[in-house]
Amino acid sequence: MHFHAHSRFSLRYGILSVDELIDRAQAVGVTRLALTDIGTTSANWDFVRRAKEKGVEPVLGMDLRNGRNRCFVALARHPEGYAALCRWASEHHLSHTPYPTRLPEEVRRAGVAAVYPWPAAMPDDGWGHDEWIGVQAWDVPSVRLAGVGSDVKGRLVAQSTTTFTCKRDWNTHRLLRAIDHNTLLSRLDPADCGDPRDCLRGPSELRDAFAEMPELVARTEALMAGCHMTLPSPPEGRLHNNPHTYTASEDEDEALVRALCAEGLAYRYPDHDPAVLDRMEHEIGLIRQQGYLAYFLINWDITSYARSQGYFHVGRGSGANSLVAYLLRITDVDPIELDLYFERFINLYRANPPDFDIDFSWTDRDDVVAYMFKRFPNVALLAAYNTFQYRAAVRELGKVMGLPKHEIDALCAGKFNPNRLGEMETVVLKYAAVLRDFPSSLTLHACGVLIAHDDIHRYGALFMPPKGLPTVQFDMLVAEDVGLHKFDILSQRGLGKIKDALDMVRARDPEAAARIDIHDMRRFKADEAVRSMLREARATGCFYVESPAMRMLMRKLQVDDYLGLVAASSVIRPGVSRSGMMQAYIERHRDPAKRQDAHPVLLALMPETYGVMVYQEDVIKVAHRFAGLDLGEADVLRRGMSGKFRSRDEFDRARDAFHTKAVAKGHPVHVVREVWRQMESFAGYAFAKGHSASYAVESYQSLFLKVHHPLEYMCACINNFGGFYRTEFYVHEARMLGAKIAAPCVNTVGALAATDPDTRTLTLGFNLVKDLQDSTVTRLEQARADGGPFTSLVDFVERVGPSLEQLTLLIRVGALRFTGAEKQVLLWEAHFLLAAQSATHRNSPQDLLARKRSLPARAGAGTGELFATPKPRTYVLPPLDTAPLADAFDEWELLGFPLCSPFLLLTEEAKAVVRSGVLARDLPERVGDVVTVVGHLVTVKETATAKGDRMCFGCFVDLEGAWLDTVHFPGVARDFPFRGKGVYAVRGTVSESFGCINVDAQRMQRLDTLPDPRYADQGVLPAGVDSGITARRRQPSKLAPRRA
């Protein structure tokens, strides 16, 4: 009887979770219930699964509305009808067209009932197939008074809407509606809300409410009895609903896989031994048995397309454990070399689907995804849910309650006295707790793409996000429930660096580029220069190995080989360090005698990592062999520790089994507890070994390019904006590698930085210039391409047509230095040229051309010269002084950093401190001494001690450009906080750990910077630069040009 229920996935409308809705139905005796969320199918499969578990028969549908106008409730009579409904709704979602007020007959004939709200107007052609009119209990008197005809009367059904369970639900609903309409609660239109009477009623209560028209209840029961729904299970003999074949049959799929593996063997293993073939046969057999041949071939298709377009990719995740994936060139990780466990990826006991993670460059990913939509049928992006968390809920509730911004900010930051809160603030905090974890909007999964073997609408309706590609309305957990395994197509900037660097090498020296096979890991691993760079941790700009923490770890481990880097890539993860096992790993790596400290069973299981759990597979190994769990239970533990469990009860049972079985095997209780502690503390952050190996491959590729083509590689780092550090420090690294750094120039670069190998100059691009518009850069590039280099300021203005503001930015950043004129002169000339412009007017090239054409006509009047050149008015400028370091301050303001050394911008007193400081190269000789070091701040990492106190790790570069690392324990971090960018003097004790040098700070001071020489008001630094003093309004120098 209950065919109109809303869950909280009726976004910013519904209140009840799926479980709350079903539990309420059980409590009042409802045995059949329809979920009809407003315009969405997000919660449907969770509802079906949970309802069947709890003995409630589920029915699915949708509540179709255009804003506040309610069109109808659609109920799917069976799975085919559900697909028809979702297909029809998707057409409207994807085209952003309103729903019609009547469900088309072809949809109803496909198995969808339509229930229109009373009083529904009779269609001109009369009521059709499976059309009904829903009457609420409070509408019964008006229905009886209306005296409806027999055709209408026979279509009336009892409609009992379910949105709330109590008054608090109604209050929460009103707050959500106010948030949705971005209005004050006091101004919320009641028409935008549900009815407070929309509560779930039991069968007897509903019959009493319709006592005057009992036939409506009977008709509703018949309508609901004609509807049924089940999860879209895979066909018999299949484990999933992804495409079951890539070609016409599984036999052809296997033949294709074998042919591709044969090609891969020749490329990957020219001299392979029988063990490789045995492993290949084992994998192909298991892949076919589990029905994943098509899954491998689709990933092969995607990566093959990428290679055909010149795109680079990295195949990672547990899929890197597969030899077949390596042979098909989906991954570049040799699982034989690393002894990777294929069953970590696919095994007979693994309940969850396998998972390839394929990274592409951030510039290429969208094209790869678009290719998938063109290449395969039944494709959609995967959704995710944004949810209300504390700060978002407080901010939204504060706005609808009318709180001022400063009070909302204080509540968000937790800066309030709970005993002194006003009534409104108390209400905000109360309902923020209620809204916690409510879905607030649909968004995109970071990388998931779904491909179904049949109609994608069988699984739900689609919507069109700003990305512009059809997207399902459910998340990855629901996708797994309905047998759809996502294809993870990710993006990162590291691959963009590699691609761009190779393109620059190719432009400079095509033969040298042709000799680089970026997938030739044997060459990279054997390269002594690469090994040296690894060992010395000179990896700034290189994927995954450039951070201060990774740099220090590699020095402590003295990593200079592939296997060591693979381990380090996982050891650096937070869980290993939090469990205390990072230190144990370092000690056992450096001192073989300490390896005996490991538990004998763990050492036997993990000899390569000295008995330390480093990889995700280690959880399975320990659970299976140490505790005696079967592989299925062990995989449940692994997923549960990663926060990916579907059922908490299932995880709890596996945890209990671990302790029980481990003790039963004779392990002491305290040992079992310690092993469990290590597992639990690290597993949620651990990488699969194949995943770490994939990262190590990309690290080697970037290291190779940095070693042998440093100018091109560092230029690519700058252009891709990717990495651990700010652009400033990739510019610094390029300089340390011998590059000459130049400011942007209109005759040399466009948006991106460029290199000149002959002079080893790296010229920065215009994309770094603050407030410079993309349109200006585009016109600049086009004008230069059409007419060649610019010859003068006038030539530039005439061909590009910049506004005065844009031209001023270009002059100040030094982009017109080719003219040979001083900046002050150029600025005055720019004002003379463009003085007539309004401050808000922007010239288009067409405007400029029209003005240029009009000038000769006036100048040449009466001369017979149609295009006579007007005689320019000349100005004589007085001598203009150039303030020392003015260029550096312009660069600091416009680029975010000066192109000279930041130490040059210090006051004389500060420079004296710099001269007295100890350099990084001298610190190894000063271990144990208290010294003062001076460095330009690179980055700060904040963390918490075991007691929850805040401490920091600082990273600096010193006067010579070398790295300095400092540790700031809680007391020092509190008393001497970091105060933004700048040069700092840090006094502390030099400490050493496994050859890694730190300064344990005792006190710290940021050194004073020179006053800005461009302005008469001394001491004002550029916008965005924290000067440490109260900024005052700038006053232009008398020498600075003024706008006309």
N, C-alpha and C positions, 0 to 999 in steps of 0.2 A: 504493500500500500504506500510505501514511502519512496517516491520516485524523484524527489527533488531535494537532495542534500548537498551542502557545500562543505568543503574542507578549507584549510587555511591556504591552499593553493589557488583558491579564488582570491588572487593577490590583492592585499589591502582591503579585503572584504570579509573573507571567511575567518573563523576563529579556531575551529576544532582541527586537531591533527587526525590523521587516518585512524590511529588506534583509539583516540578519544571518541570518535564518531562510532566506531564499531562497538566499543565497550558500552557506550550509552544505548546503542540499539539492543545489545544483549540484555542490559539491565531492565529495559522496559518491555522485553519480549518480542522484539521485531526480528523476524527470521529472513526477510528479503529486503534489501536496501539498495537504492540506486545512488551512485555518486554522480552528480551533475555540476561540476565546477564551471565557473563563468568563463567561457571562451578558452578553456585549456583542458588538456588531458594529462597534465603533469603527474597527478597522484593516482591515476587510474590503476596501474599495475600493482603498486603497493597496496591499494585498496583490495584488489581481487585476491592477492596472495594472503593478506592478513585476514580478510573476511572468511575465506575458506578454512584457514587455520582455526578460526574461532566459531565455525559453524553457522555463519551468516551467508546466505546466498547473494552474491554480488551481481548488480546490474550496472552497466556503464552508459553514460550519456553526456550531454553538454547543455549548459544553460546559455542560450545565445541572446546577447544584448548589444545594442548600440548605445553606449553610454548608459543613461538612466532608462532608456526605452527598452522594455523587455519584449523580445520577439516571440520566443517559444522555448520549451524544453524538449530536446531531442533524446530519445531513448533507443539504444541499439538492441535489436531483438536477438542478435546472434553475432559471432565474430565477423561474418561477412558484412552484416549491417554496420558494425562498428567501423570497418575499413571504409565503407561508403560514406559514412558520416564524417570521418576524419579527412577523407579526400575532398569532400565538398567544403568543409570548414577551412581546409588548407588553402583552397583556391582563393577564399576571401582574405585569409591572413597574408598570403604571399603578395596579393595585389593591393592590399590595404583598402579593400572596398567594404562598405557596410554589409551586414547580413540583411537578406530580405525579410519581410514580415511573415513569409510563408515558406515552408520547406518544400523544395521542388518535388514533384511526384516521382521522378526517377530515383531520387534518393530514398523516398518512402518505400517505393516498390523493391528497393534493394535490401530492405529490412530495418527501417528506422521509423519509429513512431514519433509524431510531433504533437506536443501538448501546448495549446495556446492559452494565454491567461484570460480569465473571464473579466469583462465581457468581450468576447472576440467577435469581430464583424464577419458576417457571412460573406464568403468569396462570391464573386459574380457567377462563377461556374459551379457553385455549391461545394459542400465539403467532400473531400476525396478520400482516397485510401489511407487508412491508419492515421487519421487526424482526430484529435481530441481536444476538449476544452477543460482546463483545470479550474476547479472551484475550491477556494479556500473555505474553511468552516464558517468564517464570519461573512462569507458571501451568500450563504444558503438563503437567508431571507430575501435578498434582492433577486436571486434566481427564481424563487417561488413567485415573487410579485411580477417578474417579467413575463411570465406565461409563455415560455419558449415553446417552439414547435417540436414535433416529434423527431425531425431530423437532427435538430440541435440537442434535444433532450437525451437522445440515445448516444450522444458523444460526450456527455458530461462525466467527468471523473473527479474523485476526491483528491485534491492536491494538498499535501501537508509538507510545507517547506521546512528544512532543518538547517539552521545556521548557528543557533545558540543553545546553551544549556542552563544559563543563569544570568542574573543581572550584570555580573562582572563582564560576561561575554558581550553583552549589549554595549556596555561602556567602552570596552576595547574596540568593538566594531566601529563605533562612532569616531573614536580616535583614529583608527585606520582610514576611515573614509575622509576625515579632515586632512590627514597626511596625503592621501591620494589626490585630493583636490587642492592641496597647498593653500589651505584656508584656515582661519581661526576656527576653533571648535564652536565658538559662539555664533559664527556666521555660516555654519554648515547647513545647507539646504536639506530638510528632512527627506526630500524626494531622492536624494543621493544615498540614502541609507535603506537597509532592510527594515522589516517589520519586527518590533520587539517580541511579537507572538510567534516568530519562526523557530519554535523549539520542537524537538523530536517527541512525538506522542506515542504511547503504546497502543496496540490494536484496540483494546477496549475503550480507551479514552477517545480514540479517533471515531469509533463507531458511535459513541455518545454524542460527539460533536456533530455528526452527520445523521443524527437520529431522524430528522425530518425528511431526509432523502437518502435512505440506506442503500438504494440502488447504485449510488455513486461509489460507495465503498466496494460493493460487489464488482462493479465494472473495473475499478482500479485494481482489485485483486486479480482479475482475469488478465488485465493489461500486463501487470508485473509477472504473472505466471508464464506469460508468453515470451519472456526475456531471459536469456541465460548468457553467461560469459565465462571463459577460461583463459588462462595465460596462453599466449601464442607459442606453444611448445614446438620444438624442432620436429621435422618429419621422423618417422620411425627409422631407427638405426643411425640417426644423426645426433651430434652433441650440441649443435648450434644452428642459428638461423642466418649465418653469413652465407655467401655464395658457396654452394657445395662442389661446384666444378668451375674451372677456369676455361677449359676447352669444352668439348661436347660430352666428355665422360671422364670418370676417375682414371680409367686405364690410359686415356690420352694424357691426362694431367701427369700421371706417373712417368709416362714416356718422355714428356717434355722436361720434367724435373731431372730425370736421368741424363738427358742430352745436355742440359745446362750444367749439370754437375761435371760431366765429362769435359766440357769447355773450361770449367772452373778448375778442375784438377790440373789441366795443362798450364793454366796461368798461376795458380797458387802453389802447386806442388809438382814442379817439373820432374822430380825424382822421388815420387811418393812410394811409401812402403805399404805392405799389406794391411797394416793397422789402420791406415787412413781409409782404405776401401771397406774394411770391416765396420769402422765407425759410420761411414756413409750409408752402408746397407742397413745398419741398425736404425739409424735415424729415419731413413726413408720408410722403412717398415712401420715404425711407430707413428710417423706423421700421417701415413695413409690410414692406419688402424684408427687413429683418433679423428680422422676426417679433416685434416688441415693442409692438404696438398694445395687447394685453391688459395688458402690464406698465404702460403709461401709465394705462390706464383703472382698473386696480386701485389704483394710487396716487391717482388722482383720487377714487375711491370712498372711500378711507380718509380723505383730507383733507376731503372733503365731509361725511362723518359727523362729523368733528371740528368743523367749522364749525357743523353743526346742533346740536351740544351746547354751543356757546359756547367751544370750546377753541381756543387759538391754536397755530400751528405755524410752523416755518421749514423750507422745503425747501432743502437745501444740497448740497454735493458737486458733482461734475461735472454732475449733472442740472440744475443752475442754468444751464448753458449752453444750455438748450433753450427756444426760443420757444414750442413747444407746451406744455411744462410751465408756462410763465408764463401762457399763455392759459387753461390748465385750472386755474390757481390752485394748482398744486402748489408753486410757488415764487413769490417776490415780487421776483425779480431780472429786470430788463429786459435781455435779451441784445443787443438792438439798440443801446441806449444805450452798453453797455460793449463792444460789438464782440466778444462771446464766440463762441468757436469751437465749433460744434455737434459737429464731428467729434471733439472731445476726449471727448465723451460716447458717441456712436455713430458708427462708421465701418465701411467694408467690410473693413478690415484688422485691426480690433481683435479679438483672440482672447478676451479676458476679457469678462464681461458688464457691461452698464451698471449704474449704482449710484445710486439716489436715497437720500440721507440725510434723513430727516424727523424733526425735533425737535418734541417736545411738552413741555408743562409736566410736571414730576416728579409732580404730583398727577393728571394726566390720562392719562399713557402707558398705565398698566395697563388702563384702560377701553378705550382704542383697540385694544390687543392683544387683549383679550377680544372686542371687536367683530369682529376679523379671524377669530377662531376660529368665531364664530357665522355670519359672512357667507359664508365660503368653505369648501369641502371640502378635505380632504388638507392640513391645516395643522399645522405643528409649529414649536417654537422650535429655534434652532440652538445646538449645544453648543460648548464650548471645553474645553481640558484644562489643569488645574493641573499643573505639573511640579515635580519636586524641583530646587531650586537650592541653592547652597552652604549658606546658613544654615539653610534648612528641612531639608536632608539631615543636616547636622551635629546639629541639635537632635533630630531623630527618632532618629538612630543613637546619639547620646549617651544618650538615655533608655533605649533597649533594651540598651545596654551597661552601664547602671547608673552612669554618671558623675553626680556631684553637679551641681546647677544652676549654681553659680558657675564650674565648669570648662567646662560647656557654653557658658555666656555668653562666656567668654574665647575659646573656640575659634570661636564665631560671629563675634565682633568681630575676630578675627585677632590678639588680644593674647596671643601665646604665643611662646616660643623653640622653634623646630623641633628644636633639638639637645637639648632637655630634656623632650621629650614621653615619657609613659609608654606602655606597650604598648597599653592600651586607647585612648588618645587617637590613637595612630598608626593603629590599625585604623579608628577613626571617620573620620579624614581620608582614608584610603585608599579606603574604600567610599563616602564622600561624593562623591569624584570619579567613582566608577563610576556612582552613581545620578543624576548630573547630567543633567537633561533627561528623566529617566524620567517618564511620566505618573503622577501620584499620585491624581488623582480627576477625575471629570467635573464640569464646571460649565456655566454658561450663557454664551453669547456676549453681549456687552454689549447688543446691540440687534437681532440677526438673527432674522427670522421667515421660514420657508420655506413656499411654497405650490406644490404639485405639480399637474401636469395629470392625474395618475392616482394610484393607491393609494400613499400615503406609505410604506407598509410595503415597497414594492418596493425602497426605498433602504436600509432597515435597521430594526432594532427601536427602539422608543421607551422612554424612562424618564420617571419623574415626579420632578422636583426639588422642593425646598421651594416654589418659585414656584407650583406647582400646575397647570402646563400641560404637555401632552405635548411631549417634547423628543427630537430625534434624538440619536444617540450619536456623531456625527462633527462635525468643525469646518468652517470656511468654505472651506478649500482642497479638502477632499474634496467639499463641496457643489458647488463649481465643476466638479470632475472628473466628477460625475454629472449635470451640466447643470442644477443648481438655483441660481438667482440669488436671493440673500437680499433681503428687504425690510428696510431698516434703519429701525427705529422706536426713536428715542432719546428720552431725557428730559434736561431741564436746568431750572435754577431761574430763569433769566432770563425765560423765558416765563411762569412763575408770577408773577413780579413784575409783568409787564405786565398779565396777566389780573386779578390782585388789585387793582392800582391802578385799572384801569378800573371794576371792580366798586364800589370805594369812591367814585369820582367819580360813578358812576351813582346810588349811594345818596344822595349829597349833592345832586346836580344832574342829574337825568335828561336835561334838555335839552342841557346841556354835553356829557354823555357821548354823546348821539345825534349830535352834530356831529363826533365823532372816528371817522374810518375809519382803523383802525390799519394798513391796507394802502395808504393814500394817500401813497406816497413822494414824489410831486411836491410835496405840501404841506409835508412835513417838510424836504425838501431846500431849499425856498425860505424857510423860517422863519429870520429873521435872528437870533432869540434862540438857536436851536439852533446856527447857524453860530458865534455868539459863544462859546457854551459849548464847542464843539469847539476853536475857535482858542485859547482860554484853558485848555484841558484841565481843565475843571471837571466831570469826568465820573464822580466817585465814585458807585458803585452802578449804573453803566450797563454794559450787556453788552459785554464784551471790550475796552473802552477805558479801564478804571479803574485798571489796575495802574500802579505807579510807572514801569516801563519804557515802557509805552504812553503814559503821560502825558508823559514826557520826549520820546519820539519825536514825538508830535503837536506839541509846542511847537517842536522843532527844525525840523519840516517846515512849521509854521504851517498845519496842516490845517484847512480850514473848508468843505470841499465833499465830496460823495459819492465822486468818483473818487479824491481824495486819501486818503480814509479806506479805500477798498478796497485801495489799494496799501499803506498803512500796516499794514493787518490782516495782510498777508502778509510785509512787510518785517520785522516784529517777530519772526517765527519764527526759531528758533535757527540754522538753516542759513545764512540770509542774513548774519547778523552774524558767524558763525564763518568764513565765506568771505571776510570783509572787505568784502563788497559793500553792507552796510548803510551804512557810512560813505561809500562811493562814491556810493550813491544819494542820501544827504542832501546831499552836496557838489554833485552835479549838479543836484539839485532847487533848491537855493538859489543856485547860481552857474551860469548857462547856459554860460559859457565852458568850464567843466570837462566839459561833455558831449562835447566833442571828444576827450576821453581814451579814450572807448570805442572798441573795434574797429569799423571802419566796417560790417562785415557785421552785427555784433550790434546796432549802433545802428539800422541799417536794419530789422532784424527786430523790434526792441523800442523804437521811438521813444518810446512812452508812458512807459516806465520808464528811459529814457536809456541803453539798451544793457545794463541790469542784469537778470539773470534773477531774477524775483520770484515767478512763478507756475509751477505744474506744467506748464502748456502750453508754457512757455518751453523746457523740456527737449526737447519734441517739435519745436518750431520750430527750435531750434539743431541738434539731431541731424539733422533732415530737410533744412534749407536750408543750414546751415553745413557739415555733414559729408557730406550726400548720402545718408543712410540712408533707406530707404522707411518709410512710416508704421508698418508692423508692427514693424520693428526699433526704431524710435524709441519705440514704446509699450512694448516689452520693456525698453528702457533706463529709461524712467520708472518702471515698476513695480519693476524690479530695484533702483533707487536708493531706493525706498520700502520695501525689504525684503519685497516681495510676490512675488518670483519663485518660480515652481514649480521651475524647473531652473536651477541655478547655471551649468551649461554653456551654456545658452541665453543667459544674461546675459553671460557671458564672451565669447561669439562676437559679440554685439552691441557690446560694448565694443571689441573688437579691430577690428571693422568701422568703428567711429567713427574711430579713429586712422588706419586705413589709407586710408579714403575721404577724410577731411579733408585728409591730406597729399597725396593724389592730386589734390585740387581746387586745390592750389597754396598752401595755408596753411602757413606756417613751423611746424616741429615745436614750437618753444617756445610759439607761440601756441596750437596744438592742445592742448598739455599744460596750459596755463593755463586755457583754456576748459573742458577736462575737469575740472580741479581745482575750478573754480567750480560746475560741474554736480554733481559728486559730493558736494561738501561741503554743498550746500543742498537737493538734491532730496528727500532723505529726510524733510525737515521742511516742505516747501513746501505751500501750499494751491493747489488749483485756483482760477483767477480767480473763477469762479462761486461757489465756496465762500466766498472772502473777501468777495465782494459780498453773499452771504446774511448773513454775520455783520454786515456794515456796515448792512444793512437793520434787523436787530434792534437794533443800536447806535442808529440814528436813532429807532426807535420808543421806546426807553427814554429817550433824550435829550429827545425831545419831551414825554414825560410828566413828566420831572424838571423841565423848564423851566416848564411851564404848570400842573402839579399836584404841586408838590414834597412837600407833606405826605403826600398819599396814596401817592406813589411811594416815598418813603423808608420809610413804614410797611410797604409791600409788600416792600421789601428786607429789612427786619428779620424779617418773618413767613416769608419763604422761605429764610432762612438761607443764601442763595446769594451768591457773589461772592468777590472776592479777599481781602477783609479780614474781621476778626472783627466780630461784631455791635456791639461797642463803638464802632467807627468809623463805622458807619452811623447810630448814635444821635448821634454827634458831628456828622456831616454834616447830619442833620435839624436839629440845634440851630443850626448855621451858616446854615441856610436859613430860620431864624426860628421853628422849632417850640419849644414849651415841653415839656420831657420830664418825665413823671411815672412814678413807680413803679407797679407793678400795684396794682389796687384791686378788691376783691371786688364792688363795685357798678358797675364800669365795663367790665371786660374779662373774657375767659375765657382760653383757651390762647393766643390770638393778640393782638397789639397792636391798638389801635384809635385813631382820631383824632376829635377834636372840632373841626370847622372854625371854629366860632364863636369859640373861645378859642385856636385854633391849638395845641391840646395833643395830644401824642402819648403815650398811656399804654401802657407796655410790657405784654406778655402774660405769663401764668404759665408758659408753656413755657420761659422763661429762668431760672426759679427753680430753683437746684440742689436736688436731693433731693425736690422737691415731686412727689407721685405723680399720674399721669394720672387715677386714679380720684377723687382729691380734687377736681381741677379739673372733672371731668365732673359730680360731684354738686353742686358749687358752681354751675355753669352751669344745671343742671336746676332746682335749688331757686330760683334767681333768676327763671328763666323761669316757674316755676309760681306763685311767691308774691310776685314783685316784689322791689325792693331790700331789702337787709337793714337793720334799724333799730338794731341793737345787737350787742354781742359775744354776748350770750345768745341772741338771735334767730338769729345765724349758727350757733352751736354746735348749737342745737336742730334747725335745718332741714338742716344739712349733715352733722353728725356726724363732725367730723374727729378724728383721734387727737391727743393732746397734742403729739407731735412735729410733725405737720403744721400744727397751729394755731400752734405757736411759729414755724415758718418764715414763715407768712403775716403774723404780727404783726411779726416782725423785718424783713421786706422792706417794711413799711409798708402792707400791703394792707387793714388795718382802720382806717386813719387817718380814715375818715369818722365814726368815733365821737367824734372830738375829744379822745380820751384819749391820754396819753403812752404810749410803748411799754412802759415799765417797769410802769405801772399795768395795762395790758392783759395783760402777761405774768403778773403776779401773779393777776389775775382768771382767766386761763386755767387756772392751776394750781388755784385754788380750785374751778373748775367741773369740772375733769377729774382732780382729784388721786387719785380712787379707781381710775382706770384703771391697769392693768398697763402697764409700758413696752412690752410686746410686743403688747398687745391692740389691735385695730383695730375701731372701731365701724362697723357698717353702719347705714344709715338705719333698717332694721327694728329693730335692737337699740335704737337711740336712741328710736324711737317706743314700743317696748315699755316701756322704762324710764320714759319720760315718762307713759305711761298708768298705770303702777303707783304713781307718787308721789301723785296726788290721792286715790286710794283709801285710802292710809295716813293722809294728812293730814286727810281729811274723815270719818274713822271716827266714827260717833256723831253727826254733824252733819246727816245727810240729804243732804249735798251730794256726789253721786257723783264729780264732777270738780272738787272744791274745789282751789284753788291752794295749795300748801304755802307757809308763810311762810318766805321765804328767810333764811338765816343771813347776817348782815352782818359785814363786816370793816372795820376802820379802818386804812388804810395811812398810814405816816408820810410826810412829804415826801420825795420821791425826786429826786435830782439827775440831770440829763441831761448826760452827758459830751459836750463839744464834738466834733463830727465822728463821733460814734458811728454815726449813720445811714449815713455814707459807708462806714465799715468793714463794716457789715452788708451794704450793697449790694455792696461789693467781694467779700465772701465768698459771697453768695448769687447775685448776677447775673454775677459775674466782672469787674465794673468799677463804679466809683462814678458816681453821677449828677451829682456836682459836678465841678469841674475837678480833675484829678489833681495839679495844682500846689499845691492847697490842702492836700494831705496831706504835704507836705514839711516837714522841720525848718526852723527859722529860718535856720540856716547854709546850707541848700540853697536856701532862698528868696532869700538874698542872691546866690547864684550865678545864679539865674534873672534877677534884676533887672539883673545886670551883663552878661547875654548879649545878643547881637545878634539882632534879630528877622528873620524870613524876608523881610519886605517891604523891609528895609534892605540885604540882601545884594547886589543888583545894583550898589549904589554902592561896594561893598567888594571888588570883584574883584581878586585878587592879594594881599589882606591876609590876615594870620593873625588869626582871630577865634575867639571861643567862642560856640557856639550851644547852646541848651538846648531839648530836645524830649521829648515823651512818645512812647515807642517804638511804632510802628505795625507794622512788619514788617521782617524781615531776609532778604535773598536771598544765599545762599552760592554761589560759583562757583569755578572753577579757572582759573588763568592758563595760558598756553601751556606753561609749564614744569611745570604740575601743582600749583602752590602754591595754597593756599586764600586767597581774599579775599572780602570782603562788600560788599553795598550796603545801607545803612540808610535807613529811611523813618520820619520823625517828624512830629508836629504841635507847633507852638510854643505859647507862652502865648496868642497871639491865635487859635489854631486853624488857622494856615496850615501848609502842607506844607513839610517840610525834607528834603532828600536828601543823604546822605553817602556817600563812597566810602572803603573801608578796605582799603588795599593789604596784601599778605601780612604784612609785618613788624608793622604796626599791628594787623591782625586777630589775629595770634598773641599780641602783648604786651598788648593791651587788648580782650579778648573781650567779646561781649555776654553779659549775665548775667540774661536773662529780662526780664519786663515791668518797666516803671518809667520814670522820668524820667532822662535822661542829659545830661551836659554833654560836648560834643564840641569839641575845639580843633583847628583845621586851617586850611588855605588855601582861600579862596573861588576857585572856578574857574568858567569860563563856556564853553559850547559851543553855538553857534547859538542864543543867547538862553536856554539852559537852565542854571540855577545849581546847583552842587554845592559841598559842603564836603569837601575831601580831608583826611580825618582824620589827625592826628598823635598824638593821645592821646584817651582817653575814660574817663569815670567815671560810674557810676550814683549818683545822688544819694540821700541817706538819706531814708527815710520816717518820719513820726511814729510813736511807739509806739502800739499799739492801745489806745485809751482804755477799751475794754469789759472789759479784764482787768487784774487786779492785777499780773500778771507782765508788766512793760513790755517792749516790743520784739518781742512775738510778733504776727506778721501773720496774716491769715486763711489757712485751709487752701488750698493751691494757689498761694499767692503766695510767690514766692522773695524772702525778706527779705535774703539775702546774709549772714545770721548763723546760727549754730546755733540751731535752734528748740528751745525748752524746753516742758515740759508746761504747758498753760494752767491757770490758777487763777481760778475765778470771782470777780468782785468781790463784796464784801459786799452791794452793792446789787442784785446780780442775783438774780432769783427762783430758788429751788431747787425741784426736783420733790418732791412729797410721797411 
